Amino acid sequence: MQILAVISHPRALPYLIGERITARGGTCHNINPHKGEALPVSPAGYDGLLVLGGSMSVANPEFDPVFRPLMKLIREFHEDQKPVLGVCLGSQLLARSFDAEVYPLNDLEVGYTPLHITESGVTDSLLTGLSRRQTIFEWHEDTFDLPNGAELLMSGDNCYHQAFRIGSTSYGFQCHFEVDARHIDVWIKEGREDLVHYHGTGADEVERDIRRQMTRHVGLSSRFAYHVGDRWIDLVSERC
């Protein structure tokens, strides 16, 4: 099982999803096109595609030289029925690949956020069997419209479109379900500028609140990650 993982930030890696891929006997091939590493010209040789997070905006034309060929590759994986999983920025790129708009949320959604699995999500192969109420980590400033024909699988109060499926094999999750306390601790330290930009002198309290939330929710969130990761890997293995 060969998985292509497209990286847009050196600290936005497959993490818990990658752990499950390795445990299931697969291999993650990490490529960061923003560092000049070449994307493959086609899905040939890969069984699935992970598109992970990053601090840039899909709506910023500065990144078109990387994002346009990446979105073409996303469509080709989809058309070949090779499973796609987009996380945060990856979900926005998946939506944009199918002509949906990506735009600023006008807020920084950060920390553990209550999310709701929709009626469609209850019967979806990745989410079935999970509690309909989940609390998952977020760190993003953009959101997206739902592509035509997509099924909304999870929703949130502040950012409504949280997870969706196109066809039977392509999934986008706005939330960062792939991280646990180890990764979040680093993100908090290195993302201090974002917290100060949005919260000013209240940044310290926001950080303390995130750490309190982490203590309370990280265990269940990690179980969500392993459940969804394994179900997505099942889709991949069925098509290998």
BELUR-V97665 format. One record per backbone hydrogen bond with DSSP energy under -1.0 kcal/mol. NH is the residue of the N-H (numbers start at 0). CO is the residue of the C=O. E is the energy in kcal/mol with one decimal. If there is no record, write none. Layout:
# BELUR-V97665
NH;CO;E  NH;CO;E
This chain:
# BELUR-V97665
2;26;-3.1  3;47;-2.5  4;28;-2.4  5;49;-3.1  6;30;-3.1  11;8;-2.2  15;177;-2.4  16;13;-1.8  18;14;-2.2  19;15;-1.7  20;16;-2.2  21;17;-2.6  22;18;-2.4  23;19;-1.7  24;21;-1.8  25;20;-3.0  26;0;-2.6  28;2;-3.2  30;4;-2.6  34;31;-1.6  35;32;-1.5  36;31;-1.5  45;42;-2.3  46;1;-3.5  47;1;-1.1  48;82;-2.6  49;3;-3.2  50;84;-2.5  51;5;-2.2  59;56;-1.4  62;59;-2.0  63;60;-1.7  65;62;-1.3  66;62;-2.9  67;63;-2.7  69;65;-1.5  70;66;-2.9  71;67;-1.9  72;68;-2.0  73;69;-2.4  74;70;-2.1  75;71;-1.9  76;72;-2.5  77;73;-2.3  78;74;-2.9  79;75;-1.9  80;77;-1.7  81;76;-2.7  83;168;-2.1  84;48;-2.6  85;170;-3.0  86;50;-2.9  87;172;-3.2  89;86;-2.7  91;87;-1.9  92;88;-2.4  93;89;-2.0  94;90;-2.4  95;91;-2.6  96;92;-2.1  98;95;-1.9  99;94;-2.1  102;142;-2.3  104;140;-3.5  108;139;-2.5  110;137;-2.0  112;135;-2.7  114;133;-3.6  115;154;-2.8  116;131;-2.9  117;152;-2.3  121;117;-1.9  123;120;-1.1  127;123;-2.3  129;126;-1.9  133;114;-2.5  135;112;-1.8  137;110;-1.7  139;108;-1.6  142;102;-2.9  144;100;-2.6  149;146;-2.1  150;164;-2.6  152;162;-3.0  153;162;-1.5  154;115;-2.4  161;153;-2.0  161;159;-1.1  162;153;-1.5  163;171;-2.2  164;150;-1.9  165;169;-2.8  169;165;-1.5  170;83;-2.5  171;163;-2.4  172;85;-2.9  173;161;-3.0  175;136;-2.7  176;174;-1.3  178;175;-1.0  183;179;-2.5  184;180;-2.2  185;181;-1.0  186;182;-2.3  187;183;-2.8  188;184;-1.8  189;185;-2.6  190;186;-2.0  194;190;-1.5  195;191;-2.4  196;192;-2.4  197;193;-2.0  198;194;-2.4  199;195;-2.4  201;198;-2.7  202;199;-1.8  205;201;-2.0  206;202;-2.5  207;203;-2.3  208;204;-2.4  209;205;-2.5  210;206;-2.1  211;207;-2.1  212;208;-2.8  213;209;-2.6  214;210;-1.8  215;211;-1.5  216;212;-2.7  217;213;-2.3  220;216;-2.4  221;217;-2.3  222;218;-1.8  223;219;-2.1  224;220;-2.2  225;221;-2.4  226;222;-2.3  227;223;-2.9  228;224;-2.9  229;225;-2.4  230;226;-2.2  231;227;-2.4  232;228;-2.4  233;229;-2.1  234;230;-1.6  235;231;-1.9  236;232;-3.1  237;233;-2.2  238;235;-1.3
